[in-house]
């Protein structure tokens, strides 16, 4: 299961890595400055302790620069190539030093930058870095080369490699603090400098922090109880044993107690300090689990309630569907009777009812026709929210052209120009999209009927990967103050005398667009036309819509 990353923690880790990169560059530069101007204090804390060699300082300088430039490589191929070369050079420095020790040869890199002092403390070969220093540089170079590589999609081999380097440097640091020479030296060869050990440890942390949301480091940036525990416990696990060990050494050197007593005291101190810490975190996890269990129970209860409501809603929808068909059937029969008897009256008794009577009968027949149209529109509106959608590629441009052709046939004498953008291909239900396009283009055709030269346009725009389709006309328009009523069933912003209709079309369009996970909106100005725009979410970011704009 993937951990949810806390990006605030990731940013902090990244900033820390850059800060450590700056410290490493400064430390290496000071050491090189100390060699260039013969300032021993910049190379070693004491004349009796081995100095950081000039070739070692050069390796650190390359490592620090790599850390500082790493995140810029994502935007620059040239920087990426430079970093690869730098990583290879760092690994090569370490490998060549190891070869010199193992094979007993001189590859002439030891004093390549500065000449070493004869008989320098802790130095077996003038200018040559220690064997463990060479191994660390080899490990650093390998980790930097592998820093973006993954194994099985999640494991980061670079982190494992640099962790070994960190352990070697930590041993050297503890060796100097506790006086354990074997932790920072190998046989009679050159010893690792304390400055070198510290910078190696900083490199280990910096490399781990460069990719804190990957590999085993991802637990530290996880926004979870485990992530919080890791961020709090790991520093404690480092600091507490270190302090206890240091205090024990101080006590033994001061003659306060012997070795056995010192070991016993350190064990007791570890128990006294760590048990309460782990108990506190165990208690915290316990309460987290209790809260999680309660949340799961509440979620299960809400799911049961939701499932019950969905079942009842489905039943209600089926009953409503049945009711709609029943009502439509029951209403149509009397409407047909009214219309039929009205037709008989006009045909057989036209001369007896007079002109006023004929007008009344015609009004009755028109009302029955309007009632029938309302019933048909209600059924259409209910159908668009039911049934499975058959999603496939739909050519909206061709569909719009076909609808425009049919509209022109209804009024061939009208001066109307249709402008249709080509190749607007979308993913959706063809039947539903056709209903929506018929309503939108039909609306534009209707509301431009009083314009001498009508202009109706269908096209699309793309903004930040989102495709928006539109139908624009230069018709009657409406006041935007009433726009919220536009998509409600049976709501009309113009009288039926001026522009006939039932007020169902735009409500149908909205439901069809919503079924495609999209949005529809209108912009208009009275007397200056209207623009209906809509999105289809399946076509916004997947590149399946071909838009020529």
C-alpha positions in Angstrom: 0.0 0.0 0.0 1.4 3.4 -1.0 2.0 5.9 1.8 0.5 9.3 1.5 3.4 11.7 1.3 3.5 14.8 3.5 5.0 17.3 1.0 5.8 19.8 3.8 8.2 17.2 5.3 9.6 16.4 1.8 10.3 20.1 1.3 12.1 20.3 4.7 14.2 17.3 3.9 15.1 18.8 0.5 16.1 22.1 2.0 18.2 20.3 4.6 20.0 18.3 1.9 20.9 21.6 0.1 22.1 23.1 3.4 24.3 20.1 4.0 25.6 20.4 0.4 26.6 24.0 1.2 28.4 22.9 4.4 30.2 20.1 2.5 31.4 22.5 -0.2 32.6 25.0 2.5 34.4 22.3 4.5 36.1 21.0 1.4 37.0 24.5 0.2 38.5 25.3 3.6 40.6 22.2 3.6 41.9 23.0 0.1 42.6 26.5 1.2 44.5 25.1 4.1 46.7 23.1 1.8 47.2 25.9 -0.7 48.3 28.4 2.1 49.7 25.9 4.6 47.1 26.4 7.3 47.1 23.2 9.3 44.1 24.1 11.5 41.9 24.0 8.3 43.0 20.4 7.6 43.0 18.8 11.1 41.9 19.7 14.7 45.3 18.8 16.1 48.8 18.2 14.8 48.7 14.7 16.3 45.7 13.7 14.3 45.7 12.8 10.6 44.9 15.6 8.2 42.2 15.6 5.5 44.2 15.0 2.3 43.9 17.4 -0.6 42.6 14.7 -3.0 40.0 13.8 -0.3 38.9 17.5 -0.1 38.5 17.5 -3.9 36.2 14.5 -3.7 34.1 16.3 -1.1 34.0 19.4 -3.2 32.6 17.4 -6.2 30.1 15.6 -3.9 28.8 18.9 -2.4 28.4 20.4 -5.8 26.5 17.4 -7.0 24.1 17.7 -4.1 23.5 21.4 -4.7 22.9 20.9 -8.5 20.9 17.6 -8.3 17.4 19.1 -8.5 18.4 21.4 -11.3 19.2 18.4 -13.5 15.5 17.7 -14.0 15.2 20.9 -16.1 18.6 20.7 -17.9 20.1 17.8 -19.8 23.5 19.5 -19.8 23.5 19.7 -16.0 22.4 16.0 -15.9 25.3 15.0 -18.0 27.7 17.0 -15.9 26.4 15.4 -12.7 26.9 11.9 -14.2 30.5 12.8 -15.0 31.1 14.1 -11.5 29.6 11.0 -9.9 31.9 8.8 -12.1 34.9 10.9 -11.1 34.1 10.5 -7.4 33.7 6.7 -7.7 37.0 6.6 -9.8 38.9 8.5 -7.1 37.9 6.0 -4.5 38.5 3.0 -6.7 42.0 4.1 -7.7 42.9 4.7 -4.1 41.8 1.1 -3.2 43.7 -0.3 -6.1 46.8 1.5 -4.9 46.5 -0.2 -1.5 45.5 -3.6 -2.7 47.9 -3.9 -5.7 50.7 -1.9 -4.0 51.0 0.4 -7.0 51.2 4.2 -7.4 48.6 5.7 -9.8 50.0 9.2 -9.2 46.7 10.7 -7.8 47.8 11.0 -4.2 49.6 14.3 -4.5 47.9 15.4 -7.7 46.7 18.7 -6.1 49.1 19.5 -3.3 52.3 17.9 -1.9 51.9 16.2 1.5 54.1 16.9 4.5 56.8 14.3 5.1 56.0 12.2 8.2 52.5 13.6 8.6 50.6 12.1 11.5 48.5 9.0 10.7 49.8 8.8 7.1 51.3 5.7 5.6 51.6 7.1 2.1 52.1 10.9 1.4 48.9 12.5 0.1 47.0 9.3 -0.1 43.5 9.0 1.4 42.8 6.2 3.9 41.5 2.9 2.6 38.1 3.4 4.3 38.0 6.9 2.8 38.6 5.4 -0.6 35.9 2.8 0.0 33.5 5.6 1.0 34.1 7.6 -2.1 33.5 4.6 -4.2 30.2 4.0 -2.4 29.3 7.7 -2.8 30.0 7.7 -6.5 28.0 4.5 -7.0 25.0 5.9 -5.0 25.1 9.2 -7.0 25.1 7.2 -10.3 22.2 5.0 -9.1 20.3 7.8 -7.4 17.3 7.8 -9.8 17.3 4.0 -10.3 14.5 1.8 -9.0 14.3 -2.0 -8.4 10.9 -3.5 -8.7 9.4 -0.1 -9.0 10.0 1.0 -5.4 13.4 0.0 -3.9 16.3 2.5 -4.3 19.7 0.8 -4.5 21.4 4.2 -4.1 19.9 4.5 -0.5 21.3 1.1 0.5 24.8 1.9 -0.9 25.0 5.3 0.8 23.7 3.8 4.0 26.8 1.5 4.1 29.0 4.7 3.6 27.1 6.3 6.5 27.8 3.4 8.8 31.6 3.5 8.0 31.7 7.3 8.7 29.7 6.9 11.9 32.1 4.3 13.2 35.0 6.7 12.5 33.2 9.5 14.3 32.5 7.3 17.3 36.1 6.0 17.2 37.4 9.6 17.6 34.9 10.4 20.4 35.4 7.2 22.4 39.1 6.7 21.6 38.6 3.5 19.6 41.3 3.8 16.9 40.2 0.6 15.1 37.0 2.3 14.1 38.8 4.9 11.8 42.0 3.0 10.8 42.9 -0.1 8.9 46.2 -1.8 9.9 49.2 0.5 9.5 47.6 2.4 6.6 46.6 6.1 6.5 43.8 6.8 9.0 40.6 8.6 8.2 40.6 12.2 9.4 37.9 13.4 11.9 36.9 16.2 9.4 36.6 13.5 6.7 34.4 11.3 8.9 32.0 14.2 9.7 31.7 15.3 6.0 31.1 11.7 5.0 28.3 11.5 7.5 26.8 14.7 6.2 27.0 13.3 2.6 25.1 10.2 3.7 22.3 12.2 5.2 22.2 14.7 2.2 21.9 11.9 -0.4 19.2 10.2 1.6 17.3 13.5 1.8 17.6 14.2 -1.9 14.9 11.6 -2.6 13.0 11.5 0.8 9.7 10.2 -0.7 11.2 7.1 -2.4 12.6 3.8 -1.2 12.9 3.1 2.6 13.1 6.9 3.2 9.4 7.2 2.2 8.4 6.1 5.7 10.0 9.3 7.0 7.8 11.5 4.8 4.6 9.5 5.1 1.7 11.3 6.5 0.9 8.4 8.9 1.4 7.2 12.4 4.4 5.2 11.2 5.9 8.2 9.5 5.5 10.3 12.7 7.1 7.6 14.8 10.0 7.3 12.4 10.7 11.0 12.4 10.6 11.2 16.2 12.3 7.9 17.2 15.2 7.7 14.8 16.9 10.9 16.1 16.3 9.7 19.7 17.8 6.3 18.8 20.9 8.1 17.5 21.3 10.7 20.3 20.6 8.7 23.5 23.1 5.8 23.0 25.7 8.3 21.9 25.3 10.5 25.0 25.2 7.5 27.4 28.3 6.0 25.8 30.1 9.3 26.0 29.2 9.8 29.7 30.3 6.3 30.5 33.7 6.9 28.8 34.1 10.2 30.7 33.3 8.4 34.0 35.7 5.6 33.4 38.5 8.0 32.4 37.9 10.0 35.5 38.2 6.9 37.7 34.7 7.1 39.0 34.0 3.4 38.3 35.5 0.4 36.5 34.5 -1.1 33.1 31.9 -3.6 34.5 30.2 -0.8 36.5 30.3 1.4 33.4 28.6 -1.3 31.3 26.0 -1.9 34.0 25.3 1.8 34.3 25.0 2.3 30.5 22.5 -0.7 30.3 20.4 0.7 33.1 20.4 4.2 31.6 19.3 2.8 28.2 16.5 0.9 29.8 15.4 3.8 31.9 15.4 6.2 28.9 14.1 4.0 26.1 11.3 2.1 27.9 9.3 5.3 28.7 9.9 6.6 25.1 8.7 3.4 23.5 5.8 3.2 26.0 4.7 6.7 25.0 4.8 5.8 21.3 3.0 2.5 21.9 0.3 4.4 23.9 0.0 6.9 21.0 -0.3 4.0 18.5 -2.9 2.3 20.7 -5.1 5.4 20.8 -4.6 5.8 17.0 -5.8 2.2 16.5 -8.8 2.8 18.8 -9.7 5.9 16.8 -9.2 4.1 13.6 -11.4 1.2 14.7 -14.1 3.6 15.7 -13.8 5.4 12.4 -14.1 2.1 10.5 -17.2 1.1 12.5 -18.7 4.6 11.8 -17.8 4.2 8.1 -19.3 0.8 8.0 -22.5 2.1 9.7 -22.7 5.0 7.2 -22.1 2.6 4.3 -24.9 0.4 5.5 -27.1 3.5 5.8 -26.1 4.7 2.3 -26.7 1.3 0.8 -30.1 1.2 2.4 -30.9 4.7 1.0 -29.6 3.7 -2.4 -31.8 0.7 -2.5 -34.8 2.8 -1.5 -33.8 5.4 -4.1 -33.5 2.8 -6.8 -37.0 1.4 -5.8 -38.4 5.0 -5.9 -36.8 5.6 -9.3 -38.4 2.4 -10.6 -41.8 3.4 -9.1 -41.4 6.9 -10.6 -40.5 5.5 -14.0 -43.6 3.2 -13.9 -45.6 6.2 -12.7 -44.3 8.4 -15.6 -45.3 5.8 -18.2 -48.7 5.2 -16.5 -49.4 9.0 -16.3 -48.3 9.6 -19.9 -50.6 6.7 -21.0 -53.5 7.9 -18.9 -53.1 11.5 -20.0 -52.8 10.7 -23.7 -56.1 8.9 -23.8 -58.3 11.9 -22.7 -56.1 14.3 -24.8 -56.7 12.2 -27.9 -60.5 12.2 -27.1 -60.4 16.0 -26.6 -58.5 16.5 -29.8 -60.7 14.0 -31.7 -64.1 15.6 -30.6 -62.7 19.0 -31.3 -61.8 18.0 -34.8 -65.3 16.5 -35.3 -66.9 19.8 -34.0 -64.8 21.8 -36.6 -65.6 19.4 -39.4 -69.3 18.8 -38.8 -70.5 21.9 -36.9 -68.2 24.6 -38.2 -71.1 26.6 -39.6 -73.1 26.3 -36.4 -70.5 27.4 -33.8 -69.5 30.5 -35.7 -66.1 32.2 -36.0 -65.7 32.7 -32.3 -66.5 29.1 -31.6 -64.1 27.9 -34.2 -61.4 30.0 -32.6 -62.1 28.5 -29.2 -62.0 25.0 -30.6 -58.7 25.7 -32.3 -57.3 27.0 -29.0 -58.5 23.7 -27.3 -56.7 21.7 -30.0 -53.5 23.7 -29.7 -53.5 23.3 -25.9 -53.9 19.5 -26.3 -51.0 19.4 -28.7 -48.9 21.5 -26.3 -49.9 19.1 -23.5 -48.9 16.2 -25.6 -45.5 17.8 -26.3 -45.0 18.4 -22.6 -45.6 14.8 -21.9 -43.1 13.7 -24.6 -40.5 16.1 -23.2 -41.0 14.9 -19.7 -40.4 11.3 -20.8 -37.3 12.4 -22.7 -36.0 14.1 -19.7 -36.5 11.0 -17.5 -34.9 8.8 -20.1 -31.6 10.7 -20.2 -30.9 9.8 -16.5 -31.6 6.1 -16.9 -29.9 3.2 -18.6 -26.3 2.2 -19.3 -24.1 4.6 -21.3 -22.4 3.2 -24.4 -19.1 5.1 -24.5 -17.3 5.3 -27.8 -15.7 7.8 -30.2 -18.2 10.4 -31.4 -17.6 13.0 -34.1 -19.4 16.1 -32.8 -18.4 18.1 -35.9 -20.2 15.7 -38.2 -23.1 15.4 -35.8 -23.5 19.2 -35.7 -23.3 19.5 -39.5 -26.1 16.9 -39.9 -28.3 18.7 -37.4 -27.7 22.0 -39.1 -28.7 20.5 -42.4 -32.0 19.2 -40.9 -32.7 22.6 -39.3 -32.1 24.4 -42.7 -34.6 22.0 -44.4 -37.4 23.2 -41.9 -37.0 26.8 -43.1 -35.1 26.9 -46.4 -35.7 30.6 -47.0 -33.9 31.7 -43.8 -30.6 33.5 -44.1 -28.6 31.6 -41.5 -24.8 30.7 -41.5 -23.5 27.7 -39.6 -19.8 27.7 -38.7 -18.7 24.3 -37.5 -15.1 23.5 -36.4 -13.8 20.3 -38.0 -12.6 17.1 -36.3 -14.0 17.5 -32.8 -13.8 13.9 -31.7 -15.0 13.0 -28.2 -15.6 9.9 -26.0 -19.2 9.6 -24.9 -22.6 8.1 -25.5 -23.6 8.9 -29.1 -27.4 8.9 -28.6 -27.2 11.2 -25.5 -24.8 13.6 -27.1 -27.0 13.8 -30.2 -30.0 14.8 -28.0 -27.8 17.5 -26.3 -26.5 18.8 -29.6 -30.0 18.9 -31.1 -31.3 20.9 -28.2 -28.4 23.4 -28.2 -28.3 23.9 -32.0 -32.2 23.9 -32.1 -32.2 26.6 -29.4 -29.7 28.7 -31.4 -31.8 28.2 -34.5 -35.0 29.2 -32.7 -33.7 32.3 -30.9 -32.0 33.7 -34.1 -35.3 33.4 -36.0 -35.9 37.2 -35.7 -32.4 38.1 -36.8 -32.1 39.1 -40.5 -28.7 37.3 -40.9 -28.4 34.6 -38.3 -25.0 33.2 -37.4 -24.6 30.0 -35.4 -21.1 28.6 -34.5 -20.0 25.3 -33.0 -16.4 25.0 -31.9 -14.0 24.3 -29.0 -11.2 25.9 -27.0 -8.4 24.3 -25.0 -7.1 25.8 -21.7 -4.6 24.0 -19.5 -5.5 20.7 -21.1 -9.3 21.2 -20.6 -11.4 21.2 -23.8 -14.5 23.3 -23.7 -17.1 23.0 -26.5 -19.4 25.9 -27.3 -22.5 26.8 -29.4 -22.6 30.6 -30.1 -25.4 32.5 -31.7 -26.3 36.2 -32.4 -29.9 35.8 -31.4 -32.2 37.3 -28.8 -30.1 36.5 -25.8 -31.3 37.0 -22.2 -30.4 38.9 -19.0 -27.7 37.1 -17.0 -29.6 37.9 -13.8 -32.0 35.1 -14.6 -29.3 32.6 -15.7 -29.9 30.4 -12.7 -33.4 29.5 -13.9 -32.1 28.5 -17.4 -31.5 24.8 -16.8 -34.5 24.2 -14.5 -37.3 22.1 -16.1 -40.2 24.2 -17.5 -38.4 27.5 -16.8 -38.5 29.9 -19.7 -37.0 33.4 -20.1 -39.1 34.3 -23.1 -42.8 34.0 -23.7 -44.1 31.0 -25.7 -45.8 33.4 -28.0 -42.5 35.0 -28.9 -40.4 31.8 -29.0 -42.4 28.5 -28.7 -41.1 25.7 -26.5 -41.7 23.8 -23.3 -38.6 24.7 -21.3 -37.3 21.1 -21.1 -34.5 21.2 -23.7 -31.8 22.9 -21.6 -32.6 20.8 -18.5 -32.1 17.8 -20.8 -28.7 19.2 -22.0 -27.6 19.7 -18.4 -28.4 16.1 -17.3 -26.7 14.7 -20.4 -23.5 16.7 -19.7 -23.6 15.7 -16.0 -23.8 12.1 -17.0 -20.6 12.6 -18.9 -19.0 14.1 -15.7 -18.9 17.5 -17.3 -20.3 21.0 -16.7 -22.5 23.3 -18.8 -22.9 27.1 -18.5 -24.4 30.0 -20.5 -23.2 33.5 -21.2 -25.5 36.0 -22.8 -26.5 39.6 -23.3 -30.0 40.7 -24.2 -30.3 41.3 -27.9 -26.7 40.3 -28.6 -26.7 36.5 -28.6 -25.8 33.6 -26.3 -22.9 31.2 -25.8 -23.6 27.8 -24.3 -20.4 26.0 -23.3 -19.8 22.6 -21.9 -17.1 20.2 -20.9 -16.9 16.4 -21.1 -14.5 15.2 -18.5 -13.5 12.0 -20.3 -12.0 14.3 -23.0 -10.2 16.9 -20.9 -6.8 15.5 -20.2 -6.4 12.3 -22.1 -5.8 13.8 -25.5 -8.7 12.0 -27.1 -10.3 15.2 -28.3 -8.9 16.6 -31.5 -9.4 20.4 -31.4 -8.5 22.8 -34.1 -8.5 26.3 -32.6 
